Amino acid sequence: MKTTAKTIFSLVLLIIFLVACFGLVTVGYFAAWLQTYKAFTDKTLVAEVTISESKKDDKGSYADVKFTPYQTQSALNTLFSQNNQPVKGDSQSYKLYGDTIYVGGPIIKFKDSLILFNFKTIYKLGKIYARYDLDNSLEQARTPDIASSYDINGGYTDWKYLHDNYVSNNIIGDVYRDFIDTTQISSAGMFVDNKPHTYQVFMTTTGFLWQVE
């Protein structure tokens, strides 16, 4: 009788142990999945763009655009601060000829293994511009006096130096490629409508993304 009781007790303990192990493994896998999902779907607000309704003058159709950048805190401040929301910067106004408004800039995307450890894509807003994407003949007929491209934060100058180092066949290029997946120009655009809209521009792991506010 005692032997039977001991056997039953041992089996109960074994079952409890296996259930606990299964629970820990399940929690671990869920936490890993959650971290992976968060890391690869994370987005940072980088700008707010208000686009007027489509207008027209003797040069062609255009839109009045109000561009407001958002400044993010440094990585160190983000680590130790509870309030890591982007800070709104000074607004800038542009008259852009075209049917599509673009915001672009250089980005540095890290290797996926580093993204899992919260190495966010580095970006710089470098340009705001417009194109006639719905009628390419209008774009081809664009003349120099129809200005529709403006540099922000120095444009793409710094990116070229970084990209040249990234693709170089030397030790600097090798080090860059060990950590960086790609360095490129990312651009995202939004069509000009028949009524004004305000959009938010986000930086994701793969580039810029527009969303209706």
C-alpha positions, 0 to 999 in steps of 0.5 A, a space after each residue: 500500500 505504501 509503495 502504491 502511494 509513493 508511486 502515485 505521489 511520484 507520478 503526480 510530482 512528475 506531472 506537475 513538473 512537466 506541466 510547469 516546464 511546458 508552461 515556462 516554455 510556452 511563456 518563453 516562446 510567447 515573450 520571444 514572439 511578442 518581442 519579435 513582433 514589436 521590434 519589426 512592427 515598431 514605428 516612430 512619428 517623424 513628421 506631420 504634413 498638411 496638404 491643401 486641396 489641389 490648386 492651379 495657376 499659370 504654371 500648373 496644378 500645385 498644393 500648399 504644404 505645411 511640413 512639421 518635423 518631430 524630433 526624437 530623444 536620444 537613445 540614452 534619454 529614451 532608455 532612462 525616461 518614461 516620457 519618450 514621445 517625439 517633440 514637435 519642431 518648427 513648421 515650414 510651408 511650401 508651394 509644390 507643383 505636382 499631384 503627389 507629395 513626397 517626403 524622403 531621406 536616407 535610412 540605415 537599416 540594421 541586421 534583423 538580429 540587431 533589430 530584435 535587440 531594439 536597434 531601430 532604423 536610423 533616418 534623416 528627413 532630407 527632402 520634400 518634393 512633388 511630382 506629376 505621377 498621374 500625368 508623366 507628360 506634365 513631369 517631363 514638361 517641367 521647367 526650372 522655374 517650376 520649383 518643386 523640391 526642397 532640401 531638409 537638414 542638408 539633403 542627402 549629402 551625408 548619406 553619399 559618404 556613408 553609402 560609399 563606405 558601406 559598399 567599399 571593399 575594405 575593412 571599413 566596409 566589412 565592419 559596416 556590413 557586419 552590422 548594417 543590412 542596407 543603407 538607402 534613400 527611402 521616399 513615401 508619397 501621398 496624392 493631392 486630393 480635392 480637399 485638404 488632409 493632414 497626415 502623419 509620417 512614420 519611420 518603420 524598420 523598412 522606411 517612411 510610411 504615411 498615415 491619415 491623422 
